[in-house]
Amino acid sequence: MAELKYAEDGRLLFTKEMKDEYTILLPMMLPIHFTLMANSLKLEGYHVKLLTTTHRSIVDEGMKNVHNDSCYPALLVIGQFIDALKSGEYDPDKVALLITQTGGGCRASNYIHLLRKALQRSGFERVPVISLNLSGLEKNPGFKLNLTVGKRLINSLLYGDLIMLLANQCRPYEKCIGETDRLIQSWIEKLTEEYKNPANLHYRHVHANMEQIASDFASVTLKQEKRVRVGVVGEIYIKYAALGNNQLEDFLQNEGVETVVPGLLDFLIFKVDNRLEDCRIYGGNPFKRLIVSIMENFFKKKQYDLIEIVSKYPKFRAPTPFEHIKGLVNGYLGHGNKMGEGWLLTGEMLELVTTGTENVVCTQPFGCLPNHIVGKGMIRKIKENNPQANIVSIDYDPSATRVNQENRIKLMLANARINAEKRATESEKQAVSVTVKPETVSAH
C-alpha cells in the first residue's frame, strides 16, 4: 500500500506509488468531452472513473458538508464525491479525487479547499485531492500532464465540441430514433482506440477525423420540419452538467425543441484572452503577452477550421467565431469583466439572439454574483436592443423546486411558439401580397 506523504502546506499528495493502486474519481460535466478526456488519462495508466450519479442523496451530502451560501456547483460536486465514497463501491484507502481549479476570482476557485474540509469532516482525510489547473496552483508527483496527454485533452475538446454541435442539430429531427446517439458512441470508441497511437494525435489526422465526423452526421436522415430553437447559457457547470440543471437538455428535447448549447472552446479561448486583456489594461511582461498571443491564435485557428468544416454542409449551422462574439459585447460590458463567465456569457446570449435562436435559458447558481451581473443583469438591455429576444433566467440551488423551474421554462416556450406562429403568418401574408401584386392592372 502506498505511503501517505504530505506537502509543506499540509495537503495530502498523490504520489507515484498511488498511480498504480488508486482509482481517481472525476465529476461529470460534458458527457462526450469528459468521456474522451477520461479515456485519455486511462491510456496514461491512471484508473479513472467518471461519476454519472444524479440521485437526491448527492444534494443531501452536499448540504451536510458545504455551507448553503456556497456555490451550488461546489455543493453538488462535493456531495457527489462524498456520496461515492460512502456508497461502498470504492476502497477509501485506494481512491483519489480529481477536480479542476480555475484560479479565478469567483467561488469556483475555493472548491478544492471546501472539498478537503468536507473529506475531513466525513472521515475521509486519507483521500488525496488532485487539482487539474493551468496556473501551477498545486502539483502532485503522481499526476503529471505530458505533451501526449495535453494533445489528447485538446483533441478531446475539439472532437467533443464538434460532435455535440452536430448531434444537437440532428437528434430532434432524426427519422431513425437513436441513430444520432449510436453515431456518438461509435466515434467515442473509434477516437479512444486511435489515441493509443501517438501518430493519430497530429493535427492533420485530427482535421481529417473532424471532416469525417461532419460527413457522418450529415448522412443522418432528418425529418423536414422546423422546431423552436432554445439556447442554453450560464455558469459553466450548471449550463453543461445534467446533475446541476436537472437534466435540462432532456427536458427541452421532450418538449419538442432543438437545443443550442455553445461549445467549450469559446470558454477556453476566453480564459486565454483574459490574460491578454490584463496586459492591455494593466501592462505586463512583453514575453508573457507574446506566449499568450501564440496560445490564443492556436485555439482560434482550430475554431476557424471547425467552422469551415461545418459550413460545408448547408443542413448545419456553424459556430460563430470568438472574435465576433467578443465584438457583440461592445456597448454592454467591458472586456476586463472576467469574473466567472464574464463578458462571454453576455456575448453568448447576444450571439444566439442575433443568429436566429432568440429563445434562451440563462442558467445560474442562486447567489452567483458574477452571473447576476453578466447574465441576469444584462437581459433587460439585450431585450431593449433586440425586441425578438425571449430570455428566461433560471436559478438553481438545493431549495429550488424542479417543478417551478420547468414551469418557468414552459412559459418561455409558450411565448416562443406564439412568436413563431406570428412570424409564419406574416410570411404567408407577404407571400400572398407578392403573388397578387403583379396581377393588378390599370383601369384603362
MARKE-705147 format. One record per residue (C-alpha): residue number from 1; z, x, y. Coordinates in pm, whole numbers. Layout:
{NUM,{Z,X,Y}},
...
This chain:
{1,{0,0,0}},
{2,{-95,129,345}},
{3,{185,276,555}},
{4,{263,90,878}},
{5,{200,303,1186}},
{6,{268,220,1549}},
{7,{109,327,1877}},
{8,{314,477,2159}},
{9,{334,137,2326}},
{10,{492,-8,2011}},
{11,{198,-213,1881}},
{12,{117,-204,1510}},
{13,{-203,-10,1440}},
{14,{-484,-98,1200}},
{15,{-519,228,1006}},
{16,{-799,378,796}},
{17,{-599,306,480}},
{18,{-581,-63,575}},
{19,{-960,-90,592}},
{20,{-986,-85,212}},
{21,{-687,-309,140}},
{22,{-670,-564,420}},
{23,{-856,-890,483}},
{24,{-948,-933,850}},
{25,{-934,-1292,977}},
{26,{-1172,-1388,1257}},
{27,{-1170,-1718,1452}},
{28,{-1493,-1919,1453}},
{29,{-1677,-1997,1776}},
{30,{-2056,-1996,1728}},
{31,{-2140,-2058,1359}},
{32,{-2479,-1880,1349}},
{33,{-2382,-1586,1570}},
{34,{-2039,-1530,1417}},
{35,{-2161,-1559,1058}},
{36,{-2418,-1286,1124}},
{37,{-2158,-1074,1306}},
{38,{-1903,-1115,1027}},
{39,{-2166,-1018,771}},
{40,{-2244,-711,985}},
{41,{-1881,-600,962}},
{42,{-1872,-665,587}},
{43,{-2158,-420,542}},
{44,{-1935,-153,700}},
{45,{-1672,-207,434}},
{46,{-1446,-447,624}},
{47,{-1319,-751,433}},
{48,{-1385,-1018,696}},
{49,{-1306,-1388,664}},
{50,{-1424,-1643,924}},
{51,{-1174,-1923,982}},
{52,{-1354,-2259,987}},
{53,{-1049,-2486,962}},
{54,{-1019,-2773,1213}},
{55,{-721,-2982,1091}},
{56,{-439,-3111,1313}},
{57,{-175,-2864,1190}},
{58,{-363,-2590,1382}},
{59,{-274,-2761,1711}},
{60,{83,-2817,1590}},
{61,{126,-2448,1506}},
{62,{-23,-2355,1842}},
{63,{221,-2579,2027}},
{64,{514,-2428,1837}},
{65,{417,-2072,1926}},
{66,{236,-2091,2263}},
{67,{366,-2245,2584}},
{68,{187,-2569,2667}},
{69,{90,-2433,3010}},
{70,{-104,-2150,2848}},
{71,{-478,-2166,2798}},
{72,{-574,-2432,2540}},
{73,{-821,-2198,2364}},
{74,{-537,-1946,2324}},
{75,{-319,-2218,2175}},
{76,{-595,-2311,1928}},
{77,{-689,-1957,1823}},
{78,{-326,-1853,1777}},
{79,{-247,-2180,1599}},
{80,{-542,-2125,1365}},
{81,{-422,-1773,1281}},
{82,{-62,-1881,1215}},
{83,{-183,-2181,1012}},
{84,{-397,-1950,797}},
{85,{-108,-1708,740}},
{86,{120,-1995,634}},
{87,{-143,-2150,406}},
{88,{-64,-1914,118}},
{89,{-429,-1818,85}},
{90,{-368,-1468,224}},
{91,{-111,-1199,150}},
{92,{79,-1147,480}},
{93,{125,-780,387}},
{94,{-250,-728,345}},
{95,{-407,-920,628}},
{96,{-508,-833,986}},
{97,{-630,-1046,1276}},
{98,{-935,-973,1492}},
{99,{-965,-1118,1841}},
{100,{-1188,-1048,2140}},
{101,{-1035,-927,2466}},
{102,{-1237,-953,2787}},
{103,{-1010,-762,3021}},
{104,{-1089,-1008,3300}},
{105,{-856,-1193,3533}},
{106,{-830,-1527,3351}},
{107,{-570,-1626,3092}},
{108,{-802,-1520,2809}},
{109,{-700,-1158,2863}},
{110,{-347,-1247,2753}},
{111,{-449,-1395,2416}},
{112,{-368,-1078,2228}},
{113,{-18,-1044,2375}},
{114,{59,-1412,2316}},
{115,{-64,-1370,1958}},
{116,{169,-1075,1891}},
{117,{466,-1273,2027}},
{118,{370,-1568,1806}},
{119,{347,-1343,1499}},
{120,{696,-1202,1563}},
{121,{837,-1550,1621}},
{122,{684,-1675,1294}},
{123,{797,-1378,1083}},
{124,{458,-1206,1059}},
{125,{538,-897,1265}},
{126,{387,-677,991}},
{127,{39,-824,1057}},
{128,{-174,-591,1277}},
{129,{-392,-735,1553}},
{130,{-728,-574,1628}},
{131,{-876,-604,1977}},
{132,{-1255,-625,1996}},
{133,{-1342,-522,2351}},
{134,{-1589,-317,2550}},
{135,{-1334,-193,2802}},
{136,{-1139,53,2587}},
{137,{-825,-159,2625}},
{138,{-687,-96,2275}},
{139,{-801,133,1997}},
{140,{-729,136,1625}},
{141,{-804,432,1394}},
{142,{-918,198,1114}},
{143,{-1158,-10,1322}},
{144,{-1440,169,1497}},
{145,{-1780,41,1606}},
{146,{-2052,297,1544}},
{147,{-2414,278,1662}},
{148,{-2529,99,1346}},
{149,{-2264,-172,1383}},
{150,{-2348,-202,1752}},
{151,{-2714,-260,1671}},
{152,{-2626,-522,1412}},
{153,{-2399,-707,1655}},
{154,{-2658,-706,1935}},
{155,{-2929,-820,1695}},
{156,{-2697,-1095,1570}},
{157,{-2660,-1217,1927}},
{158,{-3039,-1226,1978}},
{159,{-3108,-1393,1644}},
{160,{-2821,-1637,1698}},
{161,{-2939,-1745,2043}},
{162,{-3297,-1794,1924}},
{163,{-3205,-1988,1610}},
{164,{-2953,-2208,1796}},
{165,{-3206,-2283,2072}},
{166,{-3483,-2384,1831}},
{167,{-3253,-2569,1591}},
{168,{-3116,-2788,1871}},
{169,{-3472,-2885,1963}},
{170,{-3570,-2961,1602}},
{171,{-3267,-3125,1440}},
{172,{-3268,-3457,1635}},
{173,{-3638,-3513,1562}},
{174,{-3686,-3377,1209}},
{175,{-3864,-3611,969}},
{176,{-3710,-3448,663}},
{177,{-3334,-3469,723}},
{178,{-3162,-3136,664}},
{179,{-3475,-2923,694}},
{180,{-3350,-2752,1011}},
{181,{-3013,-2662,863}},
{182,{-3176,-2530,546}},
{183,{-3401,-2311,760}},
{184,{-3096,-2178,947}},
{185,{-2920,-2088,624}},
{186,{-3234,-1926,486}},
{187,{-3265,-1699,790}},
{188,{-2895,-1608,790}},
{189,{-2927,-1494,428}},
{190,{-3250,-1306,496}},
{191,{-3116,-1126,805}},
{192,{-2792,-1033,631}},
{193,{-2990,-878,347}},
{194,{-3211,-690,596}},
{195,{-2905,-550,775}},
{196,{-2842,-332,470}},
{197,{-3144,-117,560}},
{198,{-3096,69,894}},
{199,{-3476,76,942}},
{200,{-3466,-303,989}},
{201,{-3239,-262,1291}},
{202,{-3515,-108,1504}},
{203,{-3625,-341,1780}},
{204,{-3987,-352,1668}},
{205,{-3873,-512,1342}},
{206,{-3628,-739,1526}},
{207,{-3908,-859,1756}},
{208,{-4129,-934,1455}},
{209,{-3844,-1131,1296}},
{210,{-3794,-1330,1615}},
{211,{-4163,-1421,1619}},
{212,{-4141,-1532,1256}},
{213,{-3828,-1737,1327}},
{214,{-4009,-1921,1607}},
{215,{-4310,-1976,1382}},
{216,{-4092,-2115,1101}},
{217,{-3915,-2361,1330}},
{218,{-4248,-2462,1484}},
{219,{-4361,-2564,1134}},
{220,{-4078,-2819,1103}},
{221,{-4237,-3166,1111}},
{222,{-4092,-3366,1400}},
{223,{-4099,-3732,1500}},
{224,{-4296,-3810,1814}},
{225,{-4019,-3969,2016}},
{226,{-3819,-3899,2330}},
{227,{-3443,-3877,2332}},
{228,{-3193,-3839,2611}},
{229,{-3110,-3470,2657}},
{230,{-2749,-3368,2723}},
{231,{-2644,-3019,2827}},
{232,{-2307,-2872,2727}},
{233,{-2147,-2615,2957}},
{234,{-1794,-2499,3034}},
{235,{-1530,-2247,2931}},
{236,{-1688,-2030,2662}},
{237,{-1458,-2119,2370}},
{238,{-1438,-2491,2444}},
{239,{-1814,-2504,2502}},
{240,{-1906,-2348,2168}},
{241,{-1619,-2398,1921}},
{242,{-1609,-2725,1728}},
{243,{-1230,-2684,1698}},
{244,{-1200,-2662,2076}},
{245,{-1429,-2951,2176}},
{246,{-1351,-3194,1893}},
{247,{-1691,-3148,1724}},
{248,{-1873,-3238,2046}},
{249,{-2220,-3141,1922}},
{250,{-2181,-3354,1608}},
{251,{-2063,-3645,1822}},
{252,{-2362,-3616,2057}},
{253,{-2601,-3591,1763}},
{254,{-2451,-3908,1612}},
{255,{-2504,-4077,1949}},
{256,{-2875,-4008,1911}},
{257,{-2923,-3749,2185}},
{258,{-3068,-3399,2196}},
{259,{-2804,-3138,2273}},
{260,{-2891,-2845,2500}},
{261,{-2647,-2553,2476}},
{262,{-2703,-2235,2683}},
{263,{-2709,-1916,2478}},
{264,{-2455,-1636,2463}},
{265,{-2697,-1375,2601}},
{266,{-2663,-1512,2955}},
{267,{-2285,-1467,2936}},
{268,{-2325,-1107,2816}},
{269,{-2567,-1024,3099}},
{270,{-2328,-1199,3340}},
{271,{-2044,-971,3230}},
{272,{-2259,-661,3279}},
{273,{-2394,-790,3611}},
{274,{-2037,-833,3735}},
{275,{-1992,-456,3723}},
{276,{-2295,-414,3948}},
{277,{-2164,-678,4187}},
{278,{-1833,-490,4204}},
{279,{-2021,-173,4301}},
{280,{-2224,-366,4559}},
{281,{-1922,-535,4718}},
{282,{-1654,-269,4685}},
{283,{-1852,51,4634}},
{284,{-1807,275,4334}},
{285,{-1924,565,4125}},
{286,{-2307,603,4151}},
{287,{-2320,725,3790}},
{288,{-2136,414,3671}},
{289,{-2379,200,3868}},
{290,{-2673,374,3702}},
{291,{-2535,327,3350}},
{292,{-2455,-40,3413}},
{293,{-2803,-96,3561}},
{294,{-2961,51,3248}},
{295,{-2747,-178,3030}},
{296,{-2838,-486,3233}},
{297,{-3210,-407,3225}},
{298,{-3185,-352,2849}},
{299,{-3043,-700,2788}},
{300,{-3275,-864,3042}},
{301,{-3575,-713,2864}},
{302,{-3452,-865,2537}},
{303,{-3414,-1201,2709}},
{304,{-3768,-1183,2853}},
{305,{-3901,-1109,2505}},
{306,{-3715,-1410,2363}},
{307,{-3852,-1633,2641}},
{308,{-4206,-1506,2583}},
{309,{-4184,-1574,2208}},
{310,{-4057,-1931,2253}},
{311,{-4309,-2002,2531}},
{312,{-4596,-1956,2283}},
{313,{-4506,-2293,2131}},
{314,{-4559,-2596,2361}},
{315,{-4323,-2807,2149}},
{316,{-4028,-2587,2253}},
{317,{-3856,-2535,2588}},
{318,{-3787,-2168,2655}},
{319,{-3464,-2048,2822}},
{320,{-3455,-1970,3192}},
{321,{-3435,-1602,3295}},
{322,{-3091,-1484,3405}},
{323,{-3217,-1381,3749}},
{324,{-3341,-1735,3819}},
{325,{-3003,-1883,3723}},
{326,{-2832,-1631,3949}},
{327,{-3060,-1730,4235}},
{328,{-2983,-2101,4192}},
{329,{-2619,-2037,4283}},
{330,{-2705,-1923,4637}},
{331,{-2551,-2173,4877}},
{332,{-2290,-2280,4622}},
{333,{-2086,-1971,4531}},
{334,{-2083,-1600,4599}},
{335,{-2179,-1369,4314}},
{336,{-1842,-1199,4344}},
{337,{-1684,-1514,4198}},
{338,{-1644,-1392,3841}},
{339,{-1312,-1516,3701}},
{340,{-1359,-1700,3373}},
{341,{-1723,-1806,3352}},
{342,{-1751,-1752,3729}},
{343,{-2068,-1847,3912}},
{344,{-2257,-1857,3580}},
{345,{-2105,-2197,3497}},
{346,{-2232,-2342,3824}},
{347,{-2566,-2176,3762}},
{348,{-2594,-2326,3413}},
{349,{-2533,-2676,3548}},
{350,{-2794,-2625,3820}},
{351,{-3044,-2482,3572}},
{352,{-3003,-2781,3340}},
{353,{-3023,-3041,3617}},
{354,{-3335,-2886,3773}},
{355,{-3525,-2841,3446}},
{356,{-3511,-3194,3308}},
{357,{-3165,-3202,3147}},
{358,{-2984,-3391,3422}},
{359,{-2711,-3520,3186}},
{360,{-2436,-3261,3147}},
{361,{-2095,-3247,2980}},
{362,{-1876,-2987,3152}},
{363,{-1601,-2892,2906}},
{364,{-1284,-2724,3023}},
{365,{-929,-2650,2908}},
{366,{-680,-2855,3108}},
{367,{-538,-2645,3390}},
{368,{-813,-2381,3377}},
{369,{-815,-2266,3741}},
{370,{-1150,-2077,3729}},
{371,{-1318,-2377,3566}},
{372,{-1160,-2611,3819}},
{373,{-1339,-2419,4095}},
{374,{-1674,-2321,3943}},
{375,{-1703,-2624,3714}},
{376,{-1538,-2945,3828}},
{377,{-1521,-2822,4188}},
{378,{-1899,-2778,4211}},
{379,{-2005,-3111,4057}},
{380,{-1991,-3309,4381}},
{381,{-2209,-3063,4571}},
{382,{-2455,-3038,4281}},
{383,{-2488,-3419,4280}},
{384,{-2536,-3428,4657}},
{385,{-2826,-3184,4635}},
{386,{-2960,-3324,4306}},
{387,{-2923,-3706,4304}},
{388,{-3056,-3723,3948}},
{389,{-2757,-3525,3817}},
{390,{-2536,-3718,3574}},
{391,{-2241,-3487,3506}},
{392,{-1908,-3566,3342}},
{393,{-1614,-3326,3330}},
{394,{-1402,-3344,3015}},
{395,{-1058,-3182,2987}},
{396,{-930,-3060,2651}},
{397,{-565,-2995,2569}},
{398,{-312,-3095,2298}},
{399,{-224,-3423,2470}},
{400,{-582,-3534,2546}},
{401,{-693,-3804,2304}},
{402,{-1030,-3774,2136}},
{403,{-1100,-4145,2193}},
{404,{-1063,-4112,2570}},
{405,{-1284,-3803,2576}},
{406,{-1557,-3970,2373}},
{407,{-1538,-4293,2575}},
{408,{-1600,-4100,2897}},
{409,{-1896,-3925,2737}},
{410,{-2030,-4261,2612}},
{411,{-2014,-4395,2967}},
{412,{-2217,-4095,3085}},
{413,{-2468,-4158,2805}},
{414,{-2496,-4525,2904}},
{415,{-2586,-4418,3258}},
{416,{-2830,-4164,3116}},
{417,{-3013,-4431,2917}},
{418,{-3026,-4666,3217}},
{419,{-3176,-4386,3428}},
{420,{-3428,-4306,3154}},
{421,{-3536,-4671,3135}},
{422,{-3577,-4686,3514}},
{423,{-3799,-4378,3510}},
{424,{-4005,-4520,3224}},
{425,{-4053,-4849,3413}},
{426,{-4152,-4668,3732}},
{427,{-4400,-4455,3538}},
{428,{-4558,-4768,3389}},
{429,{-4588,-4929,3734}},
{430,{-4752,-4617,3873}},
{431,{-4992,-4607,3579}},
{432,{-5088,-4972,3637}},
{433,{-5130,-4907,4010}},
{434,{-5363,-4614,3943}},
{435,{-5564,-4824,3696}},
{436,{-5602,-5125,3930}},
{437,{-5683,-4936,4249}},
{438,{-6043,-4827,4158}},
{439,{-6134,-5191,4079}},
{440,{-6065,-5306,4435}},
{441,{-6397,-5388,4610}},
{442,{-6493,-5477,4963}},
{443,{-6534,-5845,5061}},
{444,{-6886,-5759,5177}},
